[in-house]
């Protein structure tokens, strides 16, 4: 189920950029003429962030994830902002950015994400995910996700996957975008760009959802 909702917030992230990544807590409007997003994209540093790109690098290094591709999802801003960033940690290049839906948690339509690991909650869950096998499901091309933390351990039981949906636009907007059932849902064009990068990676790819 997807529902539509409503402002503007500029997300600023950058080279050697820092990320405000919270610890685990239990606390898709249609685009008319969707266009491919140019890559690479450079970001401006956000001085308010507290955890650095080096922390993401260290996690990938310690857990044998790819350092040529990591996907970071910042659910702190409202959904009309770019919240997904595919990063090459070795070069600090941003490869892809895009909009991403959060879950309509327990039937709410809040413009800002709330989180739960509860089965049936339809909430987004924070934490680290290993991106698994590619398959074609009810929403088309999709990737399985395995939650690696206590706050997202039910990801597979909840059928939380990375997939595309045509209700996700490609460009930032003042209004909110549609909601998901807890999946990090992107536009079909963004998923089309991510797909070969994930499938051709020599190591598992990390998806990190934070706020």
Secondary structure, DSSP 8 states (H G I E B T S, - for coil): --------------TT-EE------------SS-----S-B-----TT--EEHHHHHHHHHHTTEEEEEEEEEE-SS-TTS--EEEEETTTTEEEEEE--B-B-GGG---SS--B---TT---B--EEEEEEEEEEETTEEEEEEEE-STTSTTTTTTT-EEEE-TTS-SS--SS----BSSS-EE-HHHHHHHHHHHHT-SSEEEEEEE-
